[in-house]
Amino acid sequence: MTPPPDPAHDGHTPADLETAAAPPNGLLTAPSKPTPTHVRHFLASTLEILKPEIFQRRRGPARRPGPTAYLDGLRGWAAFCVALMHLFVYTHDWVELCYDAPLLDGTRNDSLLTLPIIRLPFTGGHFSVMLFFIISGYVVPRRLLVLLHENRRTDFLDAVQSAVIRRPVRLFMPVILSTLCLWIIWHVFAIHTPWPPHKDTFMQEAWSWYYDILKFVYVWRPDRLLFTYYNIHSWTIPVEYRGSMTLIIWLLMTSSLNPRSRVWITVGVIWYLVFAAPGAMYATFFAGMVTAELDLLANPTPDTEKLAPPSAPPSKSTTTTNNLLTSLTPGPRRLNLLLHLLLLVGLWLASIPSSDSMNKEAVLSTCPGWPTLSPLVPTTYEDGTPQTYRWFFLFFAAYFTLYSIKNIPWLRRLFETPPMLYLGRHSFSLYLVHGPLIGLFSERLFLLTGVKIPEGEKPQIPDPKADPLAPLPPPKTDPLAYLANRWINSSLWPFGGAEGWPKGFEPNFWVCVLITLPVFLYVAEVGTRIFDAPSVKLARWVDGRLRGGGRK
């Protein structure tokens, strides 16, 4: 998940902060005793943190969206789709398969929600992750690219140092703080969650969390399980860090090249990652960077134009070539049509069916169009896991979508609207809190409304590899079984259950979704204030302390 870029430097250097915090005459004074004023200030601060954003007073005039504001909105929408997808996948095990695919119970997948493109809000979580990565590739190195284009080498090196220091703090601190809050809530309020298993005591959980975080921040470990035990969706954070650091190192290596040479070499790296290695996930970072650099070449800053060498008069052959390229360039209407077609292709590729338990052939063989595209996946993606192939197609889906949205005015404006920018402000926090909230909150709603069956009441399926004469293990007991069907069996419940409704349109499920999503968004707002925004300030402070003042 891509956190929003750091806000502008607020002018307070660490020296300013130290001076403001120092006691008079340099003397250390004993801390004052709590007073009613301190208590009122604490309560007011707590209420401000917990107050929904809609009730908070706007400070100053509304700011106009910046040139990359649409990327914030796109990131927010992607995070929202990830949260919605996990609600669906948690309760509908068929939703990632394509329309009309055979299901395990002998029926066909006849849900209209699984049709191409329509399915994206409900199954597009992996596509959203690739959007996170390509947006990071565009945003993270953009300032570095601007400095290189303006030939400000000293400032470029200073920005590289700052990025290397800030980035890990910015990425990992929200995960550390959010998982810390999570397990403390478990034990303080004695709340059961279906996953992960809790330790017996507070101290055991503290030690378990401590060692798990030490393992989590080691992003070069060889195993595939990059997530922390306390939030399985955090696997994208080590990937974000790897991709960000790779881009920064790459720009440092190629900083002496002219921009066009760097673009062509980077395109070669993208080709290698997509086709020669199973690295489509990391190729999205480089694709975002190339897009940002091409934008800078097409729309240079005033300083870049001043530094550009005077161009020689065009030769006759150059003039002929330019005239040919101009004649081949589509007009505005045709270009607009091509961009919309490219968007449709990207969204169709983003609709690729997948399954964590079925191989590529079993998933794609019954899906229109995909048996033809399936052989295009390079053999390097056949690594023994059933879902690696999807990243190959999702790379093109993410790039086509980003490029189209960037160049289609009405789509840019759509992602610059207040609802989208609201999602963008809280996207990182929403991504981190939605998974734990499914276990803390949504699980109980699903049981109350009959969407889920308690663990001990599920029919046991014998293991085909086990001894047929061996007795089945005892059924699991679900501590939340007492909640089962309480709402749906009530005379006050106005809806029925899943019976008689098309797959994915069950009213009891949608009631849970409509209750859950506002809770997700509110907790994401609080999370932004508790662990997301403080991580930005902490990253700035660490940068200043380590580099003696930080960025100017």
For each residue, the residues with C-beta under 8 A, 3 or more apart:
1: 79 129 132 236 237 240 427 428 431 432
2: 75 132 133 135 136 139 240 427 428
3: 170 171 174 427 428 532 535
4: 72 75 424 425 427 428
5: 139 140
6: 166 170 536 539 540
7: 10 536
8:
9: 540 551
10: 7
11: 16
12: 16 17
13: 16 17 544 549 550
14: 17 18 541 544 545 549 550
15: 18 19 549
16: 11 12 13 19 20
17: 12 13 14 20 21 541
18: 14 15 21 22
19: 15 16 22
20: 16 17
21: 17 18
22: 18 19 26
23: 26 27 28 29
24: 27
25:
26: 22 23
27: 23 24
28: 23
29: 23
30:
31:
32: 35
33:
34: 38 39
35: 32 38 39
36: 39 40
37: 40 41
38: 34 35 41 42
39: 34 35 36 42 43
40: 36 37 43 44
41: 37 38 44 45
42: 38 39 45 46
43: 39 40 46 47
44: 40 41 47 48
45: 41 42 48 49
46: 42 43 49 50
47: 43 44 50 51
48: 44 45 51 56
49: 45 46 526 529 530
50: 46 47 526
51: 47 48 55 56
52: 55 56 522 525
53: 56 422 525
54:
55: 51 52
56: 48 51 52 53
57:
58: 62
59:
60: 63
61:
62: 58
63: 60
64:
65: 69 70 416 421
66: 69
67:
68: 71 72 138 139 142
69: 65 66 72 73 415 416 421 424
70: 65 73 74 405 406 411 412 413 415 416
71: 68 74 75 135 138 139 415
72: 4 68 69 75 76 415 420 421 424 425 427
73: 69 70 76 77 414 415 416 417 420 421 423 424
74: 70 71 77 78 131 135 402 405 415 420 424
75: 2 4 71 72 78 79 131 132 135 423 424 427
76: 72 73 79 80 420 421 422 423 424 425 426 427 430
77: 73 74 80 81 415 420 423
78: 74 75 81 82 127 128 129 131 132 427
79: 1 75 76 82 83 128 132 423 427 428 430 431
80: 76 77 83 84 423 430
81: 77 78 84 85 120 121 124 125 127 128
82: 78 79 85 86 125 128 129 233 431 434
83: 79 80 86 87 430 431 434 517 520
84: 80 81 87 88 121 122 513 517
85: 81 82 88 89 121 122 123 124 125 128
86: 82 83 89 90 125 233 434 435 438
87: 83 84 90 91 438 442 512 513 516
88: 84 85 91 92 95 122 123 504
89: 85 86 92 93 95 96 123 125
90: 86 87 438 442 446
91: 87 88 446 451 452 509
92: 88 89 95 503 504
93: 89
94: 97 101 103 109 111 114 503
95: 88 89 92 111 113 114 119 122 123 504
96: 89 123 353 354 355
97: 94 101 103 109 114 353 355 363
98: 101 109 114 353 363 364 366 367 368 370
99: 109 110 111 112 114 115 116 367
100: 108 109 110 366
101: 94 97 98 108 109 114 353 363 366 367
102: 106 107 108 109 366
103: 94 97 106 107 108 109
104:
105:
106: 102 103
107: 102 103 110
108: 100 101 102 103
109: 94 97 98 99 100 101 102 103 114 503
110: 99 100 107 502 503
111: 94 95 99 114 502 503 504 505
112: 99 115 118 502 504
113: 95 118 119 122 503 504 505
114: 94 95 97 98 99 101 109 111 118 119 122 123 353 504
115: 99 112 118 119
116: 99 119 347 348 351
117: 120 344 347 348 350 351
118: 112 113 114 115
119: 95 113 114 115 116 122 123 124 351
120: 81 117 123 124 127 347 350 351
121: 81 84 85 124
122: 84 85 88 95 113 114 119 504
123: 85 88 89 95 96 114 119 120 351
124: 81 85 119 120 121 127 128 350 351
125: 81 82 85 86 89 128 129
126: 129 130 354 390 391 394
127: 78 81 120 124 130 131 350 394 397 398
128: 78 79 81 82 85 124 125 131 132
129: 1 78 82 125 126 132 133 236
130: 126 127 133 134 281 284 391 394 395 397 398
131: 74 75 78 127 128 134 135 398 401 402
132: 1 2 75 78 79 128 129 135 136 236 240
133: 2 129 130 136 137 236 239 240 243 281 282 284 285 288 398
134: 130 131 137 138 284 285 287 288 291 398 399 402
135: 2 71 74 75 131 132 138 139 288 402
136: 2 132 133 139 140 240 243 244 285 288
137: 133 134 140 141 243 247 284 285 286 287 288 289 291 292
138: 68 71 134 135 142 288 289 291 292 402
139: 2 5 68 71 135 136 142 288 292
140: 5 136 137 163 167 244 247 248
141: 137 144 145 247 248 251 289 292
142: 68 138 139 145 146 292
143: 146 147 159
144: 141 147 148 156 159 160 163 248 251
145: 141 142 148 149 251 289 292 293 296
146: 142 143 149 150 296 301
147: 143 144 150 152 153 155 156 159
148: 144 145 151 152 156 251 255 259
149: 145 146 259 296 297 300 301 304
150: 146 147 301 303 304 307
151: 148 307
152: 147 148 155 156
153: 147 156 157 255
154: 157 158
155: 147 152 158 159
156: 144 147 148 152 153 159 160 255
157: 153 154 160 161
158: 154 155 161 162 551 552
159: 143 144 147 155 156 162 163 551
160: 144 156 157 163 164 248 251 252
161: 157 158 164 165 547
162: 158 159 165 166 543 547 550 551
163: 140 144 159 160 166 167 244 248
164: 160 161 167 245 248
165: 161 162 168 169 539 542 543 546 547
166: 6 162 163 169 170 539 540 542 543
167: 140 163 164 170 171 241 244 245 248 539
168: 165 171 172 217 241
169: 165 166 172 173 535 538 539 542
170: 3 6 166 167 173 535 536 539
171: 3 167 168 174 175 237 240 241 244
172: 168 169 175 176 216 217 237 241
173: 169 170 176 177 531 534 535 538 539
174: 3 171 177 178 428 429 432 527 531 532 535
175: 171 172 178 179 216 228 231 234 237 432
176: 172 173 179 180 213
177: 173 174 180 181 530 531 534 535
178: 174 175 181 182 231 429 432 433 436 527 531
179: 175 176 182 183 209 213 228 230 231 234
180: 176 177 183 184 209
181: 177 178 184 185 530 531
182: 178 179 185 186 230 231 436
183: 179 180 186 187 198 205 206 209 230
184: 180 181 187 188
185: 181 182 188 189 191 440
186: 182 183 189 190 191 193 198 205
187: 183 184 190 198 201 202 205
188: 184 185
189: 185 186
190: 186 187
191: 185 186 440
192: 198 479 480
193: 186 196 198 436 439 440 443
194: 439 443 455 478 480
195: 439
196: 193 229 230
197:
198: 183 186 187 192 193 205
199: 204 205 208
200: 204
201: 187 204 205
202: 187 205 206
203: 206 207
204: 199 200 201 207 208
205: 183 186 187 198 199 201 202 208 209
206: 183 202 203 209 210
207: 203 204 210 211
208: 199 204 205 211 212 229
209: 179 180 183 205 206 212 213 230
210: 206 207 213 214
211: 207 208 214 215
212: 208 209 215 216 228 229 230
213: 176 179 209 210 216 217 228
214: 210 211 217 218
215: 211 212 218 221 228
216: 172 175 212 213 226 227 228 234 238
217: 168 172 213 214
218: 214 215 221
219: 226 238 241 242
220:
221: 215 218 226
222:
223: 226
224: 385
225: 235
226: 216 219 221 223 234 235 237 238 239
227: 216 231 232 233 234 235
228: 175 179 212 213 215 216 231 234
229: 196 208 212
230: 179 182 183 196 209 212 436
231: 175 178 179 182 227 228 234 432 435 436
232: 227 235 435
233: 82 86 227 236 431 432 434 435
234: 175 179 216 226 227 228 231 237 432
235: 225 226 227 232 238 239
236: 1 129 132 133 233 239 240 431
237: 1 171 172 175 226 234 240 241
238: 216 219 226 235 241 242
239: 133 226 235 236 242 243 281 282
240: 1 2 132 133 136 171 236 237 243 244
241: 167 168 171 172 219 237 238 244 245
242: 219 238 239 245 246 282
243: 133 136 137 239 240 246 247 282 284 285
244: 136 140 163 167 171 240 241 247 248 285
245: 164 167 241 242 248 249
246: 242 243 249 250 282 285
247: 137 140 141 243 244 250 251 285 286 289
248: 140 141 144 160 163 164 167 244 245 251 252
249: 245 246 252 253
250: 246 247 253 254 266 269 286 289
251: 141 144 145 148 160 247 248 254 255 289
252: 160 248 249 255
253: 249 250
254: 250 251 257 261 262 265 266
255: 148 153 156 251 252
256:
257: 254 261 262 265
258: 261 262
259: 148 149 262 263 293 296 297
260: 263 264 297
261: 254 257 258 264 265
262: 254 257 258 259 265 266 293
263: 259 260 266 267 290 293 294 297
264: 260 261 267 268
265: 254 257 261 262 268 269
266: 250 254 262 263 269 270 286 289 290 293
267: 263 264 270 271 290
268: 264 265 271 272
269: 250 265 266 272 273 283 286
270: 266 267 273 274 283 286 287 290
271: 267 268 274 275 276
272: 268 269 275 276 277 279
273: 269 270 276 277 279 280 282 283 286
274: 270 271 279 280 283 392 395
275: 271 272 378
276: 271 272 273 378 380
277: 272 273 380
278: 378 380 381 383 388 391 392
279: 272 273 274 282 283
280: 273 274 283 284 391 392 394 395
281: 130 133 239 284 391 395
282: 133 239 242 243 246 273 279 285 286
283: 269 270 273 274 279 280 286 287 395
284: 130 133 134 137 243 280 281 287 288 395 398 399
285: 133 134 136 137 243 244 246 247 282 288 289
286: 137 247 250 266 269 270 273 282 283 289 290
287: 134 137 270 283 284 290 291 395 398 399
288: 133 134 135 136 137 138 139 284 285 291 292 402
289: 137 138 141 145 247 250 251 266 285 286 292 293
290: 263 266 267 270 286 287 293 294
291: 134 137 138 287 288 294 295 399 402 403 406
292: 137 138 139 141 142 145 288 289 295 296
293: 145 259 262 263 266 289 290 296 297
294: 263 290 291 297 298
295: 291 292 298 299 406
296: 145 146 149 259 292 293 299 300 301 304
297: 149 259 260 263 293 294 300
298: 294 295
299: 295 296
300: 149 296 297 304 305 308
301: 146 149 150 296 304 305
302: 305 306
303: 150 306 307
304: 149 150 296 300 301 307 308
305: 300 301 302 308
306: 302 303
307: 150 151 303 304
308: 300 304 305 311
309:
310:
311: 308
312:
313:
314: 318 319 322
315: 318 319
316: 319 320
317: 320 321
318: 314 315 321 322
319: 314 315 316 322 323
320: 316 317 323 324
321: 317 318 324 325
322: 314 318 319 325 326
323: 319 320 326 327
324: 320 321 327 328
325: 321 322 328 329
326: 322 323 329
327: 323 324
328: 324 325
329: 325 326 335
330: 334 335 338
331: 334 335
332: 335 336
333: 336 337
334: 330 331 337 338
335: 329 330 331 332 338 339
336: 332 333 339 340 408
337: 333 334 340 341
338: 330 334 335 341 342
339: 335 336 342 343 403 404 407 408
340: 336 337 343 344 404 408
341: 337 338 344 345
342: 338 339 345 346 400 403 404
343: 339 340 346 347 400 401 404 405 408 411
344: 117 340 341 347 348
345: 341 342 348 349 400
346: 342 343 349 350 396 397 398 399 400 401 404
347: 116 117 120 343 344 350 351 397 401
348: 116 117 344 345 351
349: 345 346 352 393 394 396 397 400
350: 117 120 124 127 346 347 394 397 398 401
351: 116 117 119 120 123 124 347 348
352: 349 364 370 390 393 394 397
353: 96 97 98 101 114 363 364 367 370
354: 96 126 363 387 390
355: 96 97 358 362 363 386 387
356: 386 387
357: 386
358: 355 362 363 386
359: 362 363 386
360: 363 364 374 377 386 389
361: 364 365 374
362: 355 358 359 365
363: 97 98 101 353 354 355 358 359 360 367 386
364: 98 352 353 360 361 367 370 371 373 374
365: 361 362 370 371 374
366: 98 100 101 102
367: 98 99 101 353 363 364 370 371
368: 98
369: 372 373
370: 98 352 353 364 365 367 373 374
371: 364 365 367 374
372: 369 375
373: 364 369 370 376 393
374: 360 361 364 365 370 371 377 389
375: 372
376: 373 392
377: 360 374 381 389 392 393
378: 275 276 278 381 392
379: 382
380: 276 277 278 383
381: 278 377 378 388 389 391 392
382: 379 388 389
383: 278 380 388
384:
385: 224 388
386: 355 356 357 358 359 360 363
387: 354 355 356 390
388: 278 381 382 383 385 391
389: 360 374 377 381 382 392 393
390: 126 352 354 387 393 394
391: 126 130 278 280 281 381 388 394 395
392: 274 278 280 376 377 378 381 389 395 396
393: 349 352 373 377 389 390 396 397
394: 126 127 130 280 349 350 352 390 391 397 398
395: 130 274 280 281 283 284 287 391 392 398 399
396: 346 349 392 393 399 400
397: 127 130 346 347 349 350 352 393 394 400 401
398: 127 130 131 133 134 284 287 346 350 394 395 401 402
399: 134 284 287 291 346 395 396 402 403
400: 342 343 345 346 349 396 397 403 404
401: 131 343 346 347 350 397 398 404 405
402: 74 131 134 135 138 288 291 398 399 405 406
403: 291 339 342 399 400 406 407
404: 339 340 342 343 346 400 401 407 408 411
405: 70 74 343 401 402 408 411 412 415
406: 70 291 295 402 403 412
407: 339 403 404
408: 336 339 340 343 404 405 411 412
409: 412 413
410: 413 414
411: 70 343 404 405 408 414 415
412: 70 405 406 408 409 415 416
413: 70 409 410 416 417
414: 73 410 411 417 420
415: 69 70 71 72 73 74 77 405 411 412 420
416: 65 69 70 73 412 413 420 421
417: 73 413 414 420 421
418: 421 422
419: 422 423
420: 72 73 74 76 77 414 415 416 417 423 424
421: 65 69 72 73 76 416 417 418 424 425
422: 53 76 418 419 425 426
423: 73 75 76 77 79 80 419 420 426 427 430
424: 4 69 72 73 74 75 76 420 421 427
425: 4 72 76 421 422 528
426: 76 422 423 429 430 521 524 525 527 528 532
427: 1 2 3 4 72 75 76 78 79 423 424 430 431
428: 1 2 3 4 79 174 431 432 528 532
429: 174 178 426 432 433 523 524 525 527 528 531 532
430: 76 79 80 83 423 426 427 433 434 520 521 524 527
431: 1 79 82 83 233 236 427 428 434
432: 1 174 175 178 231 233 234 428 429 435 527
433: 178 429 430 436 437 520 523 524 527
434: 82 83 86 233 430 431 437 438 520 524
435: 86 231 232 233 432 438 439
436: 178 182 193 230 231 433 439 440
437: 433 434 440 441 442 516 519 520 523
438: 86 87 90 434 435 441 442 443 516
439: 193 194 195 435 436 442 443
440: 185 191 193 436 437 443
441: 437 438 444 445 516 519
442: 87 90 437 438 439 445 446 512 516
443: 193 194 438 439 440 446 447 452 480
444: 441 447 448 480 483
445: 441 442 448 449 451 511 512 515 516
446: 90 91 442 443 449 451 452 509 512
447: 443 444 450 451 452 454 480 481 483 484 485 486
448: 444 445 483 484 485 486 487 488
449: 445 446 485 487 488 497 508 509 511 512
450: 447 484 485 487 488 497 498 508
451: 91 445 446 447 498 506 508 509 512
452: 91 443 446 447
453: 457 458 484
454: 447 457 458 478 480 481 484
455: 194 458 475 476 477 478 481
456: 475 476 477 478 481
457: 453 454 478 481 484
458: 453 454 455
459:
460: 472 473 475
461:
462: 466 468 472
463: 466
464:
465:
466: 462 463 470
467: 470
468: 462
469:
470: 466 467
471:
472: 460 462
473: 460
474:
475: 455 456 460
476: 455 456
477: 455 456 481
478: 194 454 455 456 457 481
479: 192
480: 192 194 443 444 447 454 483 484
481: 447 454 455 456 457 477 478 484
482:
483: 444 447 448 480 486
484: 447 448 450 453 454 457 480 481
485: 447 448 449 450 488 489
486: 447 448 483 489 490
487: 448 449 450 490 493
488: 448 449 450 485 493 495 496 497 508
489: 485 486 493
490: 486 487 493
491:
492:
493: 487 488 489 490
494:
495: 488 507 508 511
496: 488 499 500 501 507 508
497: 449 450 488 506 508
498: 450 451 501 506 508 509
499: 496
500: 496
501: 496 498 505 506 507
502: 110 111 112 505
503: 92 94 109 110 111 113
504: 88 92 95 111 112 113 114 122 509
505: 111 113 501 502 510
506: 451 497 498 501 509 510
507: 495 496 501 510 511
508: 449 450 451 488 495 496 497 498 511 512
509: 91 446 449 451 498 504 506 512 513
510: 505 506 507 513 514
511: 445 449 495 507 508 514 515
512: 87 442 445 446 449 451 508 509 515 516
513: 84 87 509 510 516 517
514: 510 511 517 518
515: 445 511 512 518 519
516: 87 437 438 441 442 445 512 513 519 520
517: 83 84 513 514 520 521
518: 514 515 521 522
519: 437 441 515 516 522 523
520: 83 430 433 434 437 516 517 523 524
521: 426 430 517 518 524 525
522: 52 518 519 525 526
523: 429 433 437 519 520 526 527
524: 426 429 430 433 434 520 521 527 528
525: 52 53 426 429 521 522 528 529
526: 49 50 522 523 529 530
527: 174 178 426 429 430 432 433 523 524 530 531 532
528: 425 426 428 429 524 525 532 533
529: 49 525 526 532 533
530: 49 177 181 526 527 534
531: 173 174 177 178 181 429 527 534 535
532: 3 174 426 428 429 527 528 529 535 536
533: 528 529 536 537
534: 173 177 530 531 537 538
535: 3 169 170 173 174 177 531 532 538 539
536: 6 7 170 532 533 539 540
537: 533 534 540 541
538: 169 173 534 535 541 542
539: 6 165 166 167 169 170 173 535 536 542 543
540: 6 9 166 536 537 543 544 550
541: 14 17 537 538 544 545
542: 165 166 169 538 539 545 546
543: 162 165 166 539 540 546 547 550 551
544: 13 14 540 541 547 548 549 550
545: 14 541 542
546: 165 542 543
547: 161 162 165 543 544 550
548: 544
549: 13 14 15 544 552
550: 13 14 162 540 543 544 547
551: 9 158 159 162 543
552: 158 549
